[in-house]
Amino acid sequence: MNIQTETLTKKTNFRWAIVGLLFFATTVNYFDRFLMGILAPLLETEIGWSEQEYGYIIAAFQFAYAAGTLLIGYVIDRIGTRWGFALSVTLWSVASMLHAAARSWVGFALARVGLGLSEAGNFPAAIKTVAEWFPKKERAFATGLFNGGSNVGAILAPLLIPLIIAQFGSWKWVFILSGLLGIFWLVFWLIFYNNPRQSKYTNQAEIDFIENGEPVLEHEKISWIKLLKYRQIWAVAFGKLFADPVWWFYLFWGAKFLHSKFGVDLKELALPLVTIYVVADFGGIAGGAMSSWLIKKGKSVNFSRKITMFISALLVLPVMTVPYHSSIVISVGLISLAAAAHCSWAANNFTLASDLFPKQVVATVTGFATTVSTLGGMLTALLVGYVLNESGAEGYKIAFAVASCGYLIGIAVIHLLVPKMKPLTKLV
């Protein structure tokens, strides 16, 4: 039963509370995965690993994440968003706490495998949730809002890690407490989440607004293998492939670059990293709002998504000059701009899955696309580790140059694959 009668014309707005839950989950998700990048200089000294071995640790996470997204997206479409997301968060909370038991780079790599497999459920579940709870004209904005949690998690990490270590005397407690955050979120998810028609917090007016006359595909079991024949799934996948490895680079090597280039230590990391990810957060919200605003003004979904992504791609280009600047202010400013542009890109690229496919397969599509991009990120991590191990700080010139170019290639490939962005209403 809904909380109001169907005759009441004023709609409820519980969908925004759902975005709040997704935002919190994404914050915890990124706080967990960002810990390694922040703690890397400390752990490198205490545990003792080389740049190449650190690359192996990152690659282990990304390989597991790639495998996990391929599996968990399909599982979520099968068992539903509510229980699929709950399963993922439970497992990643346990995996996070297991890092505290690691004693070598191999131990950390194994713990990262568990974290990667389980954290893979966040975005397939979140994108499917947005598809279930929002009409197309609001999806990019909603995605930009919840994806802002990735930046908040990255902001909280450098702020809280020194405090936790100072309070408890060990980096191990950082991983334990991060796991407990996931369990805390799980309670609220199970209390408040259901699909719109089964939720007791919505009325018919909000349900009608969400569905907005969208055709509903009859429920059928469709494997991701069957989806591979559609160009639309490759558009989503390549959009992520040319962008996500860059984000992984910022996430896992950003703190190490600042330490290497400017001598920034653990206690000094907070200000530059908070700056980068606060700006990135605004970029994601702005990018989602821009395409949503264009659609509301009567522009096509095709034009609105692509023009926003093209502008985002142009804003990334200056990041190639970062290693050549002697000013930390300029370097952090350019990385901040690139991170903001990435989040703008991501808000729209994520939304392509629900623009192009029926809601029933959105998690599967998102999972497959994330698998493709994460495998690219894994190879990138190995290459970055190798280049830095062989070339030292000079290797960052190559890394940042490559990081600046992927987005323009990505939007060109997307346009070639789906020039009119025609959505699928029937899968055969």
Backbone torsions as a table, in degrees:
resi	resn	phi	psi	omega
1	MET	NA	135.6	175.9
2	ASN	-79.4	160.3	-174.9
3	ILE	-76.2	-14.0	177.1
4	GLN	-132.9	160.1	-178.6
5	THR	-75.6	159.3	-177.5
6	GLU	-69.0	-19.0	-178.0
7	THR	-79.2	-12.8	-179.6
8	LEU	-73.8	124.6	-173.7
9	THR	-81.1	-29.8	-179.0
10	LYS	-74.9	121.3	-174.7
11	LYS	-82.2	151.1	170.2
12	THR	-73.5	168.5	-179.4
13	ASN	-133.6	41.2	-176.1
14	PHE	-68.7	-17.0	179.7
15	ARG	-59.3	-28.2	179.9
16	TRP	-75.6	-27.3	172.2
17	ALA	-67.5	-35.3	176.7
18	ILE	-63.3	-40.8	175.8
19	VAL	-59.9	-37.1	177.0
20	GLY	-60.1	-41.5	177.0
21	LEU	-64.1	-42.2	178.6
22	LEU	-64.9	-38.9	178.1
23	PHE	-60.8	-46.1	-179.1
24	PHE	-64.1	-44.3	179.8
25	ALA	-61.8	-42.6	-179.5
26	THR	-67.5	-34.8	175.4
27	THR	-60.7	-48.3	179.2
28	VAL	-63.8	-41.2	-179.9
29	ASN	-57.3	-47.6	-177.8
30	TYR	-78.4	-29.5	173.7
31	PHE	-60.8	-44.2	178.8
32	ASP	-60.0	-49.9	-173.3
33	ARG	-76.8	-23.4	-178.4
34	PHE	-79.3	-17.0	-177.2
35	LEU	-57.4	-39.6	-177.2
36	MET	-64.2	-41.0	179.5
37	GLY	-63.3	-37.8	-180.0
38	ILE	-73.6	-42.1	-175.7
39	LEU	-82.7	-8.3	-174.0
40	ALA	-53.0	-48.7	179.6
41	PRO	-60.9	-39.4	178.8
42	LEU	-66.5	-47.4	-177.8
43	LEU	-68.9	-33.4	178.2
44	GLU	-60.7	-36.8	178.1
45	THR	-75.8	-43.3	-174.6
46	GLU	-76.9	-44.6	-178.4
47	ILE	-85.2	-42.4	179.5
48	GLY	88.5	86.0	174.1
49	TRP	-137.8	158.8	-179.9
50	SER	-89.1	171.7	175.4
51	GLU	-59.3	-38.6	-179.7
52	GLN	-65.7	-41.9	179.0
53	GLU	-67.2	-35.7	173.9
54	TYR	-62.7	-39.2	174.7
55	GLY	-60.0	-37.0	177.3
56	TYR	-64.8	-40.0	179.2
57	ILE	-61.6	-46.9	179.8
58	ILE	-65.2	-42.6	-179.9
59	ALA	-64.2	-35.1	177.9
60	ALA	-62.4	-43.8	176.8
61	PHE	-60.9	-46.5	-174.7
62	GLN	-70.2	-35.9	176.1
63	PHE	-63.0	-45.0	178.6
64	ALA	-65.1	-38.8	179.2
65	TYR	-63.3	-41.2	178.6
66	ALA	-62.7	-46.3	178.4
67	ALA	-64.7	-39.4	-178.8
68	GLY	-64.7	-42.1	-179.2
69	THR	-66.2	-34.7	178.3
70	LEU	-63.5	-37.8	-177.9
71	LEU	-84.6	-48.7	-169.7
72	ILE	-69.8	-32.1	177.0
73	GLY	-60.9	-42.2	178.4
74	TYR	-66.1	-41.2	178.7
75	VAL	-62.7	-43.5	-179.3
76	ILE	-62.8	-41.5	176.8
77	ASP	-65.0	-28.5	180.0
78	ARG	-79.8	-49.4	-172.5
79	ILE	-98.6	-6.6	177.9
80	GLY	100.4	156.2	-175.0
81	THR	-66.0	-41.4	-174.1
82	ARG	-58.1	-53.4	-175.5
83	TRP	-82.5	-29.2	177.6
84	GLY	-65.5	-43.2	178.4
85	PHE	-67.8	-40.9	179.3
86	ALA	-60.4	-42.2	178.1
87	LEU	-61.5	-46.0	-178.6
88	SER	-60.4	-47.1	-177.2
89	VAL	-66.8	-38.7	177.8
90	THR	-59.6	-46.6	-177.6
91	LEU	-68.4	-39.6	-178.0
92	TRP	-72.8	-26.5	176.5
93	SER	-66.4	-41.8	177.4
94	VAL	-65.5	-44.5	-179.1
95	ALA	-62.1	-38.2	178.5
96	SER	-60.6	-45.1	-178.7
97	MET	-67.0	-26.7	-179.8
98	LEU	-68.1	-18.7	176.6
99	HIS	-59.5	-28.8	-177.4
100	ALA	-64.3	-19.0	-178.8
101	ALA	-91.5	-5.4	-176.5
102	ALA	-70.7	142.7	-179.6
103	ARG	-126.9	-2.9	-178.8
104	SER	-151.4	172.9	178.2
105	TRP	-63.8	-30.6	177.1
106	VAL	-65.8	-42.2	177.9
107	GLY	-61.5	-41.1	177.1
108	PHE	-66.5	-38.5	178.8
109	ALA	-61.9	-41.5	178.9
110	LEU	-65.8	-41.4	177.8
111	ALA	-63.9	-36.9	179.5
112	ARG	-68.8	-29.3	175.3
113	VAL	-61.9	-47.7	178.5
114	GLY	-61.9	-40.2	179.5
115	LEU	-67.3	-41.8	-179.4
116	GLY	-63.7	-44.2	179.6
117	LEU	-59.0	-41.7	-173.6
118	SER	-85.7	-38.6	179.7
119	GLU	-68.1	-14.4	179.2
120	ALA	-60.9	-19.0	-177.8
121	GLY	-76.8	-15.5	-171.9
122	ASN	-60.3	-54.8	-173.2
123	PHE	-75.9	-40.5	172.7
124	PRO	-56.5	-42.1	179.6
125	ALA	-68.8	-42.1	-178.0
126	ALA	-67.7	-42.6	179.3
127	ILE	-66.6	-38.3	176.3
128	LYS	-65.0	-39.6	177.8
129	THR	-60.8	-44.8	178.1
130	VAL	-62.1	-40.9	178.2
131	ALA	-63.3	-35.3	179.7
132	GLU	-75.6	-30.1	-169.9
133	TRP	-107.7	-6.7	-175.2
134	PHE	-134.7	144.2	170.4
135	PRO	-73.1	163.2	-175.1
136	LYS	-56.4	-36.2	-175.4
137	LYS	-68.9	-13.8	178.8
138	GLU	-111.9	-4.8	-170.1
139	ARG	-68.1	-42.4	-179.3
140	ALA	-64.7	-39.6	178.6
141	PHE	-65.3	-44.9	178.1
142	ALA	-62.3	-39.8	178.3
143	THR	-65.3	-42.1	176.8
144	GLY	-60.3	-37.2	179.1
145	LEU	-66.8	-52.2	-176.6
146	PHE	-70.1	-33.2	179.0
147	ASN	-68.3	-16.4	173.1
148	GLY	-60.9	-21.9	176.3
149	GLY	-61.3	-28.0	178.1
150	SER	-63.7	-36.0	178.9
151	ASN	-78.3	-36.0	177.5
152	VAL	-63.9	-40.7	176.0
153	GLY	-60.3	-40.7	178.6
154	ALA	-69.6	-29.1	177.2
155	ILE	-73.1	-44.1	-176.9
156	LEU	-66.3	-33.6	-175.5
157	ALA	-56.9	-55.4	-178.7
158	PRO	-68.9	-21.5	178.0
159	LEU	-77.6	-41.6	-172.5
160	LEU	-89.1	-30.3	-175.7
161	ILE	-57.8	-50.3	178.5
162	PRO	-61.0	-35.2	179.6
163	LEU	-67.6	-42.1	179.8
164	ILE	-65.0	-43.7	179.6
165	ILE	-64.4	-40.4	179.1
166	ALA	-65.7	-36.8	-177.2
167	GLN	-76.4	-42.1	-173.9
168	PHE	-105.4	-11.1	173.9
169	GLY	81.1	8.3	-178.1
170	SER	-156.4	144.2	176.1
171	TRP	-66.5	-19.6	-177.6
172	LYS	-60.6	-35.5	-179.1
173	TRP	-67.3	-22.0	176.8
174	VAL	-61.7	-44.9	-179.6
175	PHE	-72.0	-37.1	179.7
176	ILE	-65.0	-46.9	-178.5
177	LEU	-68.1	-33.7	178.0
178	SER	-65.5	-36.1	175.9
179	GLY	-65.0	-37.2	179.5
180	LEU	-67.2	-29.7	177.0
181	LEU	-61.1	-40.2	178.9
182	GLY	-63.4	-41.1	178.4
183	ILE	-64.1	-37.9	177.6
184	PHE	-61.0	-45.4	179.0
185	TRP	-62.9	-38.5	-175.0
186	LEU	-56.7	-38.3	-179.8
187	VAL	-59.2	-47.0	-178.3
188	PHE	-68.8	-37.0	178.6
189	TRP	-60.4	-47.6	-177.6
190	LEU	-69.4	-27.3	178.2
191	ILE	-74.9	-43.2	-167.4
192	PHE	-104.8	-17.9	-171.9
193	TYR	-93.1	135.6	164.6
194	ASN	-159.9	171.5	177.4
195	ASN	-72.8	160.5	-171.2
196	PRO	-54.8	-40.8	-176.7
197	ARG	-72.4	-21.4	179.4
198	GLN	-101.8	-5.9	-178.6
199	SER	-75.2	138.7	176.7
200	LYS	-85.5	2.3	-177.4
201	TYR	-106.2	5.5	179.2
202	THR	-117.7	157.5	170.3
203	ASN	-114.9	176.2	-175.2
204	GLN	-64.6	-31.8	179.9
205	ALA	-62.8	-41.5	178.7
206	GLU	-70.2	-37.9	178.2
207	ILE	-61.6	-44.8	178.8
208	ASP	-62.9	-39.3	178.7
209	PHE	-64.4	-41.6	-179.8
210	ILE	-65.1	-46.2	-175.8
211	GLU	-73.9	-37.9	169.2
212	ASN	49.5	37.8	178.7
213	GLY	71.1	12.3	-179.2
214	GLU	-67.8	133.1	176.9
215	PRO	-64.3	139.4	-179.2
216	VAL	-106.9	123.7	178.0
217	LEU	-75.0	134.7	175.9
218	GLU	-58.2	139.7	-176.3
219	HIS	-65.5	123.5	178.5
220	GLU	-148.0	153.7	-178.4
221	LYS	-87.2	116.3	-176.8
222	ILE	-126.6	121.9	179.6
223	SER	-81.6	158.1	179.4
224	TRP	-65.3	-25.6	179.6
225	ILE	-63.1	-39.2	179.0
226	LYS	-67.1	-26.0	-177.8
227	LEU	-77.2	-16.0	-173.2
228	LEU	-66.9	-16.7	-179.3
229	LYS	-78.6	-10.5	-178.7
230	TYR	-92.3	130.5	178.9
231	ARG	-61.8	-28.0	-177.3
232	GLN	-59.2	-38.3	-178.4
233	ILE	-69.6	-31.0	178.5
234	TRP	-74.6	-29.7	175.0
235	ALA	-63.0	-45.1	177.6
236	VAL	-63.7	-43.7	-176.3
237	ALA	-65.6	-45.7	-178.4
238	PHE	-71.1	-30.2	174.9
239	GLY	-59.9	-35.9	177.2
240	LYS	-81.9	-35.5	-176.9
241	LEU	-60.5	-39.5	-176.3
242	PHE	-85.5	-2.0	-178.7
243	ALA	-121.2	-42.7	-172.6
244	ASP	-61.9	-40.4	178.2
245	PRO	-58.4	-29.3	177.0
246	VAL	-67.0	-42.6	178.3
247	TRP	-62.9	-40.4	176.4
248	TRP	-60.7	-38.9	179.4
249	PHE	-61.7	-47.2	177.7
250	TYR	-61.0	-40.9	-173.7
251	LEU	-66.4	-44.6	-172.0
252	PHE	-99.4	-18.7	-180.0
253	TRP	-118.0	-4.8	-179.1
254	GLY	-59.2	-50.3	-179.8
255	ALA	-65.3	-38.3	179.8
256	LYS	-67.4	-36.8	176.9
257	PHE	-63.0	-46.3	179.9
258	LEU	-63.6	-35.8	177.2
259	HIS	-67.9	-42.9	-177.6
260	SER	-70.8	-44.2	-174.1
261	LYS	-79.9	-41.0	-171.8
262	PHE	-120.7	2.2	178.4
263	GLY	70.1	26.2	-178.9
264	VAL	-75.4	123.3	-179.7
265	ASP	-97.6	-176.6	-173.5
266	LEU	-57.1	-42.2	-177.3
267	LYS	-72.9	-20.5	-177.6
268	GLU	-98.9	-4.2	-175.7
269	LEU	-71.5	-25.7	-170.8
270	ALA	-55.2	-52.4	-174.1
271	LEU	-61.1	-52.0	179.7
272	PRO	-64.2	-40.1	-178.7
273	LEU	-71.0	-39.6	176.4
274	VAL	-61.5	-41.5	177.7
275	THR	-58.8	-48.8	-178.8
276	ILE	-58.0	-47.2	-171.4
277	TYR	-85.3	-21.0	170.5
278	VAL	-67.7	-46.6	177.5
279	VAL	-61.8	-41.1	178.5
280	ALA	-60.9	-39.3	179.2
281	ASP	-59.6	-47.2	178.3
282	PHE	-63.6	-34.6	178.1
283	GLY	-63.4	-42.5	178.8
284	GLY	-64.1	-43.1	179.1
285	ILE	-65.9	-43.2	-179.2
286	ALA	-64.6	-41.5	179.5
287	GLY	-64.7	-41.7	176.8
288	GLY	-66.4	-40.4	-179.7
289	ALA	-66.8	-37.1	-177.9
290	MET	-62.8	-50.4	-178.8
291	SER	-68.7	-36.0	177.1
292	SER	-65.0	-39.9	178.5
293	TRP	-64.6	-42.1	179.3
294	LEU	-62.6	-39.7	178.7
295	ILE	-65.2	-43.2	178.7
296	LYS	-63.6	-27.7	178.4
297	LYS	-83.4	2.9	174.5
298	GLY	101.9	-0.5	175.9
299	LYS	-74.2	154.7	-178.9
300	SER	-71.8	157.9	174.6
301	VAL	-60.2	-39.5	179.9
302	ASN	-57.3	-52.8	-179.0
303	PHE	-65.1	-45.2	-173.4
304	SER	-63.2	-46.6	-179.8
305	ARG	-66.9	-46.6	-172.1
306	LYS	-71.3	-39.1	-179.7
307	ILE	-67.5	-36.0	177.4
308	THR	-66.2	-41.5	179.4
309	MET	-69.6	-34.9	178.6
310	PHE	-66.4	-44.5	177.3
311	ILE	-61.5	-40.8	177.7
312	SER	-60.1	-42.5	-179.7
313	ALA	-62.0	-38.7	179.2
314	LEU	-66.5	-36.2	-177.5
315	LEU	-71.2	-16.3	178.8
316	VAL	-78.0	-28.4	-169.1
317	LEU	-52.4	-41.4	-177.1
318	PRO	-62.6	-14.7	-177.1
319	VAL	-64.2	-18.4	179.8
320	MET	-63.4	-19.8	-177.3
321	THR	-89.1	-4.6	-173.8
322	VAL	-53.2	-47.9	-176.3
323	PRO	-65.4	-13.2	-176.2
324	TYR	-92.9	-5.4	-178.5
325	HIS	-93.4	137.5	177.0
326	SER	-91.0	-6.4	-179.7
327	SER	-96.1	124.1	177.7
328	ILE	-67.8	-29.4	179.0
329	VAL	-64.2	-47.0	179.2
330	ILE	-65.3	-43.3	-179.2
331	SER	-61.3	-47.4	179.4
332	VAL	-65.0	-37.1	178.3
333	GLY	-62.8	-43.5	-179.7
334	LEU	-69.8	-38.9	176.0
335	ILE	-65.4	-38.0	178.1
336	SER	-61.3	-45.0	178.5
337	LEU	-61.2	-44.2	179.7
338	ALA	-65.3	-39.6	178.9
339	ALA	-66.1	-39.2	177.2
340	ALA	-63.8	-42.8	178.7
341	ALA	-64.4	-38.4	177.2
342	HIS	-60.8	-46.2	-177.7
343	CYS	-66.3	-33.7	173.0
344	SER	-62.6	-46.5	176.5
345	TRP	-58.2	-48.2	-175.3
346	ALA	-63.3	-39.8	179.9
347	ALA	-58.4	-36.9	-179.3
348	ASN	-85.2	-38.0	178.9
349	ASN	-65.3	-40.9	175.7
350	PHE	-58.4	-39.4	-175.6
351	THR	-70.5	-20.2	178.1
352	LEU	-56.6	-34.4	-178.8
353	ALA	-59.0	-44.8	-179.9
354	SER	-82.1	-20.0	173.7
355	ASP	-70.2	-35.7	-169.4
356	LEU	-102.2	-18.6	-174.8
357	PHE	-128.4	153.7	173.6
358	PRO	-62.3	154.2	-175.0
359	LYS	-58.0	-31.8	-173.7
360	GLN	-65.8	-17.4	-178.8
361	VAL	-120.6	10.4	-176.1
362	VAL	-61.3	-42.2	-179.6
363	ALA	-64.9	-39.3	178.2
364	THR	-64.2	-45.4	179.0
365	VAL	-62.2	-46.8	179.9
366	THR	-63.3	-40.1	178.5
367	GLY	-62.6	-44.8	179.3
368	PHE	-64.0	-45.3	-179.3
369	ALA	-61.3	-39.3	179.7
370	THR	-69.5	-33.4	175.3
371	THR	-61.2	-46.6	179.4
372	VAL	-59.7	-48.1	-176.8
373	SER	-69.5	-33.1	-178.6
374	THR	-73.1	-35.1	173.3
375	LEU	-61.5	-39.1	174.2
376	GLY	-62.3	-40.2	177.8
377	GLY	-65.7	-35.6	178.6
378	MET	-64.8	-45.7	178.1
379	LEU	-64.3	-37.6	177.8
380	THR	-62.9	-42.6	179.6
381	ALA	-60.9	-42.1	178.8
382	LEU	-64.5	-41.3	-179.5
383	LEU	-68.4	-42.8	179.0
384	VAL	-63.2	-44.0	177.9
385	GLY	-59.7	-42.0	-179.8
386	TYR	-66.9	-46.8	-178.0
387	VAL	-62.2	-44.3	-179.6
388	LEU	-69.3	-34.2	178.6
389	ASN	-66.3	-36.1	-177.1
390	GLU	-87.7	-34.8	-171.9
391	SER	-110.0	-8.3	-177.4
392	GLY	68.3	-148.3	-176.3
393	ALA	-61.5	-24.5	178.9
394	GLU	-60.8	-26.2	-179.9
395	GLY	-62.8	-22.5	179.3
396	TYR	-66.2	-25.7	177.7
397	LYS	-62.8	-41.9	178.0
398	ILE	-68.0	-44.7	-176.3
399	ALA	-60.6	-46.7	-178.5
400	PHE	-70.9	-32.4	176.8
401	ALA	-63.4	-45.2	178.0
402	VAL	-65.4	-38.6	-178.3
403	ALA	-62.2	-24.7	-175.2
404	SER	-81.9	-17.2	-168.4
405	CYS	-100.5	-21.4	-169.0
406	GLY	-62.7	-34.8	-173.2
407	TYR	-67.8	-40.7	178.0
408	LEU	-63.9	-39.7	175.7
409	ILE	-63.6	-41.3	-178.9
410	GLY	-60.1	-46.8	-178.2
411	ILE	-68.3	-31.7	176.3
412	ALA	-65.6	-42.9	180.0
413	VAL	-66.2	-43.4	178.3
414	ILE	-57.3	-45.4	-178.1
415	HIS	-65.6	-37.1	178.3
416	LEU	-65.8	-38.1	-177.4
417	LEU	-77.3	-40.3	-178.3
418	VAL	-132.6	73.2	-176.4
419	PRO	-60.3	-30.2	179.2
420	LYS	-111.4	-1.5	-179.0
421	MET	50.1	49.3	-179.8
422	LYS	-74.9	121.7	-177.4
423	PRO	-75.9	152.5	174.6
424	LEU	-87.9	130.5	175.7
425	THR	-111.4	-8.8	178.8
426	LYS	-144.1	133.1	178.4
427	LEU	-111.4	132.0	-178.4
428	VAL	-126.4	NA	NA
